[in-house]
Amino acid sequence: MSDISIAESKIQILYLVDRAPGVSYHLLMEKCMESLYTDFFTFSRSYEELISGNLMDKSRSGDFTGEAVGSTENLTLTDGGKAVLNDLISSLNAPLRQHLDEAADDIRKEMLKNSSTSAALELTDDGKFRVNLTSTNDGKPFSASITVDDEATALKICKKWKDAAEKAPEELIKLILG
């Protein structure tokens, strides 16, 4: 794997955030490390410099979307970031732009999947944890609330919900109806 420079990483990050506004920090990092030949340190430095240089904005979302428990940073380009990207976009060759467009499509699909499911946990009065699960499942809304004894189990349920949300409602109905 050939690592990319900080400057190349910044341009690619700006491009992806422009094509998938509202992407979470975690999803962006995952996609960059998976498909853009960057390592964690290059990505982190590029990200921090883009934020501190006022080229990207981050906002916090408190909803658990299957990516991380707690708040998540959602990213958008500032006007300055858009201007820089417009000036530098011509430096990206056609195969790289196609690769970035495919990565942006993957990010948008994952964002759509994440927005259609959510999991939240809360501490109950008796010291247990209530996990609230929701899913839109292609227009078929589903919600469930489960109370468990410990936080580790609650967190595990939250983390697994994104993958299970598609099948779980139908399987639960089958189980109940026999």
N, C-alpha and C positions, 0 to 999 in steps of 0.2 A: 504494500500500500504506500503510495507516495503522498506525504502530508502536504497540505496547502499552506500558503503563507497567511499571516494575519490579515493582510490587505485583501487577498482572495476570499478568505473566510468572511470578512465583513461584507463584501459585495454580495456573496451568495446568501448570507443571512438576510441582508436588506431585500434581496430579490424574493426570497421565500416568504418573509413577513409581508411584503407588498402583495404577493399573490394569495396569501392566506392570512388576512388580518384577523387579529384576535387569537392567533395560535398561542398555546401555552408555552412557557419556557421549557417545560419537560418534554413536550412533543417535538418542539423545534430542536432541542439538543439531541434527542433520540434520532430524529431523521438526519440531522447533520452528521452525526457520528456514524450512522448506518450507511449512508449513501454518498457523502461528500468528501470522503477521504480526509477527514479532520480528526484530531484527537481531542480529548476533553479539555486540555490546557489551552489549545489554540481556540477552540470554541468559546471557552469561558472568558479568555482575554478579549476576544473579538466582541463578544456580547457586552461585557462591561464597558468597553471603549465606545460602543455604539450608544449605550444608555447614557454614559457620562458625557458624551459628545452631543447629546440631545438630538440624535438621529432616530432613536426609537423611544417610544413611551411604554411603560408597563403599568398595568392596573391590576388590582388584586381581586380575585374571585374566591369566595369562601366555600363554594360548592365542591363537594367531592365528585370528581368526574371519572374516577377510575385511574387517574394518573398519579395523584398524590393526595394524601389526607391533609386537610387544612387548606390554607390559602394557596392559590396558584397564581402565578404572574401571567397575564394575557398581554400580548405584544401587538403594537401597531407602529407604523412609521409616522414620524413627525413630518411637517412640511419640509424641513431641512433634509430629512432622510430621503424623502421622495425626490427632492432636487438633486441630491448626490447620486442616487440610483439612476435618475434620468441622464445625468452627465456620464456615468460609468457603464451603463448598460451595453453600449456599443463595444466595450472591451471583452464582453462574453462571446465566445464563438458559438456557432449554431448547435453543435453537439452538446455543449455544456448547457445552453439555454433549454434544449429539449430535455436534458436530464433534470434540470432544476424545475421545469414545468411538470414533469412526471412526479418529482418529489413533492411539489406543491399540491398536485392532485391527490396524492396519498395523504398529505397533511389535512386537506379539506375533508376527505372521506373519513378520516379518523376523528376530526372535530365534529362532524355530523353524527357519527356513532356515539361520541362522548356526550354530545348535547341531548341525545335522545334517551340517555340513561343517567341516573344519578343515585348516589348512595350517601347517606348522612348518618352520623351516629351521635347519640346524646346520652348523657349520664342520667339515669332515673333516680328518683328519690330514695329507692332502696339499695342504691349502689351497683345496680346492674347497668347494662348498656342496651339501649334501644337502637336498632338499625332500621332506617326508613329507606326502602328501595322503590324506585320508580323507573318506568320505561314507557316510551310511546309505541314501540314495536309496530312500525308502519301503520300508524293511526289506530292501533288497538291499545289504549292506555292500560297500564297495570301498575298497581302499587301494593306494597306489603310492608308490614312492620314486624320485626323479629326482636325479641328480647333475649339477650344472652348474659351469662354470668361474668365474663371477663372481657377486657378491652382487646386482648390479642385475638380472640375469636371474632369480635365485632370488626376489627380492622381487616381480618382475613376475608370476611364476608364482603366488605366494601371493595376490597381489591379484586375479588373474583366476580363481582356482580356484572361488570362490563362485559365479560365474556359469556356469562350465563344468561344475561337478560333476554337474549333472543329466544332461547328455548324454555326458560324457566316457567313463564306463565302457562304455556300450553302443557308442559309436563305436570304442573301442579293441578291443573283442571283434570287431566287424565287420572292422576292419582286420587283425587277426591271423588270423581264420578265412577272410577273403577274400570 
